[in-house]
Amino acid sequence: MTVQTVRLRVRYDEIDGMGVIHHPNFLIYFEIGRTEFMREMGVHYADLERRGFLLVVTAATARYHANVRYDDEIVVKTSVAELGRATIRFAYRVEDAAGRLLCEGSTEHCCVGPDKKRPIRFPPEILALRP
């Protein structure tokens, strides 16, 4: 299974009143991980959209394990957990620089065409991401 890693620093605007990452920011980290995973695998999302393939989020999960603070380094690890003809599930693991698990989760996506109404088959470069 291919795992792509992105290193980020927690920005001041990402923390809450308690001084830790505000929980919805993990979904943003997931998106960064997913985008970079696809780019690393040679799939550019902007190119997919220009060609009429749209990946809509159909589900998202996050399980929180620990907190980090402003300016701490985090690592987002992304992989493809499942891949169908028109659906894909990405798995994420967010750790601190020491490898401590902060959050794990997944997002599910469906490929739709320009009409944004019905599922269509993924192009070959997405199907090649099969785990």
Stockholm file with secondary structure:
# STOCKHOLM 1.0

chainA/1-131         MTVQTVRLRVRYDEIDGMGVIHHPNFLIYFEIGRTEFMREMGVHYADLERRGFLLVVTAATARYHANVRYDDEIVVKTSVAELGRATIRFAYRVEDAAGRLLCEGSTEHCCVGPDKKRPIRFPPEILALRP
#=GR chainA/1-131 SS CCCEEEEEECCGGGBCTTSBBCTTHHHHHHHHHHHHHHHHTTCCHHHHHHTTCEEEEEEEEEEECCCCBTTCEEEEEEEEEEECSSEEEEEEEEEETTCCEEEEEEEEEEEECTTSSSBCCCCHHHHTTCC
#=GC SS_cons         CCCEEEEEECCGGGBCTTSBBCTTHHHHHHHHHHHHHHHHTTCCHHHHHHTTCEEEEEEEEEEECCCCBTTCEEEEEEEEEEECSSEEEEEEEEEETTCCEEEEEEEEEEEECTTSSSBCCCCHHHHTTCC
//
